[in-house]
Amino acid sequence: MHGEAMDKASTSGMHFKDNKRKVDYVLAYHYRKRPARHLPGLDSSEPTRGSASLVSNGGTGKGCAELQRQDGGQHVPQEQPRPEVIELGPLDALEVEKQLQREEYERNLVEAGLEIEKDPENKSQGLSFVRIHAPWQVLSREAELLKIKMPTKKMYEITEEGGILKTLNEIWCKLTEPLQPEVPKPENANMKSLSYPFSREKVYLYNIKDKDTFFDNATRSRIVHEILKRTPTKTRNSMGIGTLIANNVYDAAYPLHDGEYEGQNDDMNERKLLYQEWARYGAFYKFQPIDLIRKYFGEKIGLYFAWLGLYTEFLIPSSVIGIIVFLYGCITIESDIPSKEMCDQSNAFTMCPLCDKFCDYWNLSSACTTARASHLFDNPATVFFSIFMALWATMFLEQWKRLQMRLSYFWDLTGLEEEEEHPRPEYETKLLQKKLTNKKITNEHSNENLESPTSECAEEDKKEKLTWTDRMPGYAANFGLILFMISLTFSAVFGVMVYRITTAAALSFSTNATTRSNIQATVTATAVIINLVVILILDEIYGAVAKWLTEIEVPKTEKTFEERLILKAFLLKFVNSYAPIFYVAFFKGRFVGRPGHYVYVFDGYRMEECAPGGCLMELCIQLSIIMLGKQLIQNNLFEIGIPKLKKLFRKLKDERTESKEMDTNQSKNPQQWDLDYILEPFTGLTPEYMEMIIQFGFVTLFVASFPLAPLFALLNNVIEVRLDANKFVTELRRPDTVREKDIGIWYNILSGIGKLSVIINAFVIAVTSDFIPRLMYQYAYSQNGTMHGFINHTLSYFNVSHLKAGTQPENSLFAQDVLFCRFKDYREPPWSQNQYEFSKQYWAVLSARLAFVILFQNLVMFLSVLVDWMIPDIPKDISEQIKKEKSVLVDFFLKEEHEKLKLIESFIAHDRQKHKSGAKGKRSRAASFSQCNHSQKGNVASCSSQHTEV
C-alpha cells in the first residue's frame, strides 16, 4: 500500500524521480540557447541532484573562480573558456550571465544542505524547473534557528468553562452540526499537545513518529523559502531569490499545491478537501474550516479568513435591525404628518423657480413621492440605529481581539517574536548604488589605507544604510503626487456636480412635460452612475500609483513596504470612494443662497439645491448605488474575470514562446509544478482586506442614511468568502506560509473608521436629516405639540417683485399672478424690517443641531468605552490555559531532566564497578559522570546541558 501511494504521488509530481524525496519548493526559469555551435559547457542536461558534483567550498561568499579551483577541476573546462570560444551578441551574453548566476546560486543552495533536481535543457529554448528538497538535517537546523514551535510528547487537558456557558455551547454545537465542514478533527478535542520551540539538543522531547512527516508541507516550504531568501550570489552582489526574480534570472519561485483539487482519482489531499468543504459555492452555508486553512496556507491567511468570517457573522444582527428600521419607516409612512402636508394639494404651497428664466413656479405637492420615500430613511428609528451601529463596531473589534487571542493560543502563536526580515531586492540595489558612488568619491584616498582595505570595507558595508536624505526625492514625490491625486478626486466630484447643474438646466428647456417633471430623478440617477464609473477607474489607477509611490520610497523590509503601501492605498481609495457621498451629505444645498441672491457656479448656472424632501434621500441613492456597484463589479466580476484572463494570457504566451521541438524527457501528463506555474502568483492580502475595509466604511460611516447597508454587505460577503476561497485554492499558486499573531495595521484602520463613524453619523442626523428641525418644532414652536404645520414653518416667503431682472419665469403657466413664492429656509419675511435675514428659528435650530452632535458623540463614545471595558481582550478560559501551559511546560522539563539524571546515576554506578576492576580508560569517564553528579545538586540545568543525548 505504501509503495502504491508513492507511485501515485510521484505521478502527480510531488516527489523527485526516486519517488522518495518530497519536492518542497520549485524554481522556474526560461532558457534560450544559441541554435548553432553553442558552448559545450552550457548544456545542463544532467540533473543537478546527481551532483555531489555541485561544489562545496564551505562558505557562501567566495567567487566563481575560487569555487572552480576547489572543485577538483570538474567545472573548470566548462566555465573558463567561455569568453574565448565565441563572440556573443547582447542577448546571448545576457543569457550566459543569467545561466552563470543560476549555476552559482544552485551551488550555494547545495552547500546550504538542500538537494536539487533539474530538468534537462534539451531544446533550443523553453521553460525549465529546479525542484528542491530539504533533508531532515536542514529542516531541524532551520527549525531551531527560526524557533518554530513543534508538538512535544506531552499532552494536557483543556479545561472548559462550566455552568450555563457550557450548556449553551453544547446546544449551539448540536444546532449547527449540519453547518460544520466535514474535515478531520482531533481524536480528543479536549487534549492539546504541549508545544515548544524546536531544539536539536532536546529532540527526544518531541513526538517524532516519522522524520518525513514531522514537519508538514507548509512548514517545510517555509524553511526552504527562508534559505532561498538569504542565499547570496556574488554576481551582481544579489541577495536571495527575490533579487534573482527581479533580475529575471528566475521567473518564479513557489511551493507546490498538494495535488489536484478535482479529478477522477480517489486520493484525498488537503487541497481537494478544502475545495470540497470550503471553496465550492455549493458550500456557502457551511462554517469555514479555519484550522485546516491555517495548516495549508499559514497563519497570516488563516487570520484573514477568520476575521472575514467573524465580520460576516456580525453583519447578521445588524442586518436584522436594519430591516426592522426600514420596515418601521414603511409602516409609519401613512401616519407621517409632514409628508401628508406636502402631498395635500389643498395647501397649495407655490414654490420659487428652480432655475432662472426657463423654470416656472411649481406646487410643493408635486414632490409628494420624494417626501414619502424620504420618510423610509429619515425617521426617529435611524437615530437608534446609528447608536446601535456605533456600539456594534466596538463590539466587533472587541470580539475580534478575543478570537485573535484564542486562535493565537491554539495555533501556538503566543509569545511569537518578530523575525528579522531580509532587505528587499530594491533596497539592496539602491544601497549598492550608494556604495559605488561613495567608493568613487573616496577613491583618491584609497592608497593611504592599503594595509587593511578588506576589513574596513566590510565594516563600511555593515554600517552603510539609506538615510532620509537618500529618500528625500521619494518623499517629495509622495507628498506632491498624493496631493495631486486627492485634488483629482475633488475635481471629479466637481465635474459631476457641474454635469448635474448643466443637465438639469438643459432638460428644463424641453417642451416635453414628462421630461421636465422627471428632471430630478434623471439627473440624480445618471450622475450617480457616472460617479460609480469614475470611482472604479480611479480605484485601479490609485492602486498602481500607491504601489509606485511606495517603491520609490525604497522601504527596507517587506513588512515596512506593506504597511506604507496600505496607508497610501487606503488614503487614496477612502477619499475616492467617499468624496461624492461627503459632498451630498454635507455640502450640497448648503451654499445655494436665496431667491434674488443666488450663488452661481457659472454665468446663469446656480449652485444645485437639495430635493424638496431633503438631501437624505439623494444620499441614500448615492450610497446604495456606489456600494452595490463596487461590490458587484469590482469585488466580484473583477476578482473572477481578471485572474482567469491573466492565466489564459500566461498560458498562450508560454505556448507561443515554447519551441515546437518535442521534449522526450517530459511525460505526457503535466506534473504538479507545471500545473502550478500556469496559476496566478500570490501578490498579498492587501486587495482582499482593502475591499472589506471600504465596505466596513459604507456599513458604519453613513448608516443613518441607509439602514439596509449591512444587509447588502452580508449578501456580498457570503459570496465573497467562497470567491476568495475558490481563488486561493484553484486560481493562485500556493502562497509562502507566514506566521503572524494579528492582522497588523488593519486593526488600527478599523478602529479609526469606527470612531470616525460616530462623528459622521452625528452630523448626518443633525445636519442632513430633518430630525432636529422636527424635534424643535414639536417641542418649541407647535401650538398643540404635534407636527401639524411643520411644512409651513420650514418655508420662508419671498416677494417675486424682488427677483433680479431677466431671471423671472418666461411664459408662466400659473393663471393667477404670483405675489409671493416659498423656499425652504429659516429667513425673515419680506414685510419684516430685516427682510430675508436669518430668523431666530434658524439660530435656534442651528444651536440644537450642534448640541445634538456634541451630546450624541459623547454619549456613544462613553458607551463604546464602557463596552470596551466590560469585554476583556483575553477570554478568561484562554488566560487560564496559557498559565496552565506554562506550569505544565516547567513540570514536563523537570520530569525529563529528572529521568536523565537517574540514567546518568546508573552509568556512574556502572563506571564505579569497572573502576574497581582497574580499567584506566573507563576511570576517566566515570570521573566525568561523578563531576556531573556533584554539580546536579547545585544546578540541574547545567548538568542536563552537558549530557544532551544518553
MOQUI-V579564 format. One record per helix or strand. SS is the DSSP state (~ for helix, > for strand). FROM is the first residue (numbers start at 0). TO is the last residue. If there is no record, write none. Layout:
BEGIN
SS:FROM:TO ; SS:FROM:TO
END
This chain:
BEGIN
~:1:10 ; >:14:14 ; >:21:21 ; >:24:31 ; ~:39:41 ; ~:47:49 ; ~:63:68 ; ~:75:78 ; ~:81:84 ; ~:89:110 ; >:114:117 ; >:124:132 ; ~:135:145 ; >:148:156 ; ~:163:174 ; ~:176:178 ; >:190:196 ; ~:202:204 ; >:205:205 ; ~:210:213 ; ~:216:229 ; >:231:232 ; ~:234:236 ; >:237:238 ; ~:239:245 ; >:251:254 ; ~:269:278 ; ~:280:282 ; ~:289:296 ; ~:298:330 ; ~:336:342 ; >:349:350 ; >:361:362 ; ~:363:374 ; ~:379:409 ; ~:424:440 ; ~:442:448 ; ~:452:462 ; ~:467:507 ; ~:512:516 ; ~:518:552 ; ~:557:586 ; >:592:593 ; >:596:597 ; >:599:601 ; >:604:605 ; ~:615:656 ; ~:671:677 ; >:679:679 ; ~:685:700 ; ~:708:730 ; >:731:731 ; >:733:733 ; ~:744:767 ; ~:770:780 ; ~:789:793 ; >:794:798 ; ~:799:801 ; >:819:823 ; >:826:826 ; >:837:837 ; ~:839:869 ; ~:875:915 ; ~:919:937 ; ~:939:945
END
